[in-house]
Amino acid sequence: MTPGGGRGPGGRRDRPVGAPGAGHAPGGHRAAGRLTGVGVGPGDPELVTLKAVRVLREADVVFVPVSAGGEPGYAEQTVRTHVDRPVQRLEFVLGDDPSGRETSWAAAAGAVARAVEGGAWAAFATIGDPNLYSTFTYLARRLPPPVTVDTVPGITALQDLAARAGAVLAEGDQTLALLPFTAGPERLAAALDSFDTVVTYKGGRLLPQLRKVLADSGRLDQAVFGARLGLDGEQLGPLPDGPAPYLSTVITWRPA
Ligand SMILES: C[S@@+](CC[C@H](N)C(=O)[O-])C[C@H]1O[C@@H](n2cnc3c(N)ncnc32)[C@H](O)[C@@H]1O
């Protein structure tokens, strides 16, 4: 078993899904604590599931991520729309500072471990889905056994962008790929060669390069761009020329 709720083959969590709530296990031992990663959608507070709201209301403690650079916590905004209770902020270092990131993940895991000690139940709200490019993964991996980890799925940014664009992601035998532009322009070019619909995350700062890859593949005209969907400053439409916000997503389809 991978310590701290790691991933086994196929990306499955090795850790069992925990039973709800705090309390005593048979034999008088305190039950294991539990952490639930709760997807709260990309920004629009209406794109939150009933289950997410229930968990955020019933958990003993609710954590939300904030970036060490002072970026506003998008998940927190959505949580506050639905839940009138104190939330605890966990600070995460973003960007190209591996040791800073590792230190912040370990500190966050320590805070969660202390909160669930004795069998309490913690929820961690995260934008979109907790199993898709989420800080939640790094946090969950670092939790010491026997804390159990599970997740409540959330609506992803790519689903919201498709809906707002009035576009079908895939039908019939069509193939669909999702990749972060930070994986490199070559990976995007290869995906454009192979897949019918291609979704790109994490391309905001690098949007001019992303735009060029789409143009080179003849797929720029079919592309739709969405930034800060459901949040202040939302943008939707064709790709702009310059850099875009961090929360930017692009979908492109194979020309007919
Ligand atoms: C760290 S990933 C989070 C993904 C998220 N867990 C999900 O399920 O969609 C951040 C990337 O998600 C996309 N994203 C998340 N929220 C978004 C929003 N409100 N508008 C546009 N893109 C968004 C962007 O591509 C951004 O770079």
The ligand as a Gaussian input file, in Angstrom:
#p B3LYP/6-31G(d) Opt

LIG

0 1
 C       -5.400000      23.014000     -11.466000
 S       -6.476000      22.785000     -12.833000
 C       -8.011000      22.458000     -12.010000
 C       -8.932000      21.595000     -12.811000
 C      -10.216000      21.275000     -12.087000
 N       -9.944000      20.378000     -10.983000
 C      -11.279000      20.649000     -12.991000
 O      -11.766000      19.572000     -12.674000
 O      -11.663000      21.260000     -13.992000
 C       -6.662000      24.439000     -13.349000
 C       -7.103000      24.517000     -14.780000
 O       -8.492000      24.176000     -14.866000
 C       -9.139000      24.986000     -15.807000
 N      -10.197000      25.759000     -15.117000
 C      -10.600000      25.579000     -13.846000
 N      -11.589000      26.431000     -13.521000
 C      -11.829000      27.178000     -14.638000
 C      -12.738000      28.232000     -14.944000
 N      -13.586000      28.708000     -14.018000
 N      -12.708000      28.755000     -16.189000
 C      -11.859000      28.279000     -17.134000
 N      -10.981000      27.296000     -16.888000
 C      -10.950000      26.741000     -15.655000
 C       -8.082000      25.890000     -16.425000
 O       -7.576000      25.268000     -17.586000
 C       -7.015000      25.928000     -15.342000
 O       -5.742000      26.203000     -15.866000

